[in-house]
Amino acid sequence: MNTMTIATDIAVAHPIITIQHEDESIALNRLVPSAGNVRRVNATAGLSELADSIEAHGLIHKLTVREGKKGRYEVIAGSRRLGALRLLAKEGRLAEDAPIPCTLRNGEDVTELSLAENVQREAMHVVDEILAYRDLAEGGMAPESIAARFGQSVITVRQRLKLAGLSPKVLDVMREDAMSIEQARALAISDSHEEQERVWFELPDWNHDPRNLRALLTREHVRSTDRLARLVGLDAYEVAGGGIVRDLFNEDSGTFLTDQPLLTRLAMEALEQAAEPLRNEGWHWVEANLDTSIIYSGGYGRIYPQTRELTEDEQAELSALGESFDEVQAQVEGYAEGDPAVESDEARLVEIERRITAIQSSTKTYDPQEQAFAGCIVYIDQFGAVQVGRGYVKAEDREALERLRRGDAGEEEGEDGGEVPASSAPEPEAGYSAALVEELTAIRTAAMRVELANRPAVALAALLYPLVGRIFHSGYTTYDAAVEVSGQRRELAPSIKEPGEARPLAAWQAMKEAWGDTLPGAAADLWTWLLDQPTDKLLELLAFVTAANLNGVKAKHDQSRSRLENAEQIAVAVGLDMRSHWTADATFLNRLSKAGIAEVLEEAGCASQVVWAVEKAPKLEAVAEAEKQLAGKGWLPAVLRTEGQGALREASV
């Protein structure tokens, strides 16, 4: 072992002090951590990365040691380096007895030496680090190689290289410590030096919040999570020549599409492609629309399909398909995890389900005469999926459709070629006075009430008849039913600013569509259909049409206190929890002032510094930050809470 004695003179105000220390090479397996090392916290953090760096570049800084017991040497300064060296030995990348450069210090205070070694370090300035990475990349070294040689993750290297692309003027500001790393990351979302400099130097200092900088640089872009972007897809958009900006520092929502006109055109082309087959189905019109709320705000009437009975062949095929589905499903459930046969059998299940759906759908057809007055709307839902709405009737076609239906059900040709009523109530007995007729029919009505009360199925049908008719055939047929039911059937979409974004409204619309497909398409067939249904089916329908008449809306100058109190009673009875149907998102927050947003955050339990920052931020950024802070908290405004619920979700939820 070679030993070299070095005399180091340290000039101070007092007489010169000479400290003797020795440089030695000591076998790795003779080095142990010292209890006197002041570094305690995170001493093992990042050892794998440090080990990679030592393997690539060698041990740049020697270990500081002192003699221990039994031929061991205690590492006073360099415990992380020792840990990394041991990791290399454990993984077979370094010999266990490899010679390690060390500085031997004896007879001195161990704690003081360890503290001096850690305290006197000065981290490299971030701009110097950024430019060093850039120099390596420009020299031909790939980010993966840089990451491996310096013990960094690839994403960290890519982020540093992204920052290296900032304007030289911006980097100068960073070098002067007049810009935070978060502000630099926000500016790096744009590759244009001109835009970076414009946003930074033209905005006042108080407006340099990273969120605001990022918003200004992307305000004309479309997020990849937007419904149009989801419909078109990033790959198709890029193939069409669309530009994309990716924020390496915000993985969750950091991809932006820069060509909004192109995206809109591609979305419309996708809708038109979906609409093309519908034009051969006999509809009066077929329209594609990018507006999600078009089905709510268009003032359309509706026609619904009629359902025919299954043929014997169709019934037999459905039975066979059902048996096949059960057999394949049982096989899938019996497979061990990872069995390659699962994938093919699951694909078989999908095909069976598609065939079952196709057979069931083939039994539902629209009256061709009614189709001549109705059309289809092809639109994009809130999740970016194409939806097709059939059977919509424009306002200008309603009258013609109503005349068609009256002609179909209201008149028949008599024996003399004239028109006679299709059905009529018996005329009163001749010679009876009007008062007597009223009395007798009143008695008869009382008797019918008794009988009807003892026939629940018929009573349900009688109650449902006017309710269902007014919901599904309103505007075409007058329902003066024997059972007098007057429902408000208030339309909710006009009360909602953006109905297409309201999840409960979409769910309600889906329920209505499902019932519309189940009920007979012709109003004249409704009564017979209702009488043929089992009681449980009628109860389900009763629940739906009853819900259709529920009005819990508190409108301006509304004095209906009892109605709203009853609505609250119903909410309690059904256990309504609006957290499952509504979220405090930007649609809601944009309707509030910044003071109102701050009150929401305070009530939701957000930190005071967050509330203060939101109050000081521009409205756009205040809304974005508040939406982020409220995510997952389950906060509800008082008007949406059911009695007994607090503003926040219970901890057990």
Secondary structure by P-SEA (a helix, b strand, c coil): cbbbbbbbbbbccccbbbbbbbbbbbbcccbbbbcccccccccccaaaaaaaaaaaccccbbbbbccccccbbbbcccaaaaaaaaaaaaacccccccbbbbbbbccccaaaaaaaaccccccccaaaaaaaaaaaaaacccaaaaaaaacccaaaaaaaaaaaaccaaaaaaaaaccccaaaaaaaaccccaaaaaaaaaacccccccaaaaaaaacccccccccaaaaaacaaaaaaabbbbbbcccccccccccccaaaaaaaaaaaaaaaacccccccccbbbbbccccccccccccbbbbbbbcccaaaaaaaaaaaaaaaaaaaaaaaccccccaaaaaaaaaaaaaaaaaaaaaaaccccaaaaaacbbbbbbcccbbbbbbcccccccaaaaaaaaaaaacccccccccccccccccccccccccaaaaaaaaaaaaaaaaaaaaacaaaaaaaaaaaaaaaacccccccccccbbbbbcccccccccccccccaaaaaaaaaaaaaaaaccccccaaaaaaaaccaaaaaaaaaaaaaaaccccccccccaaaaaaaaaaaaaaacccccccccccaaaaaaccaaaaaaaaaaacccaaaaaaaaaccaaaaaaaaaaaaccccccccccccccccccccccc
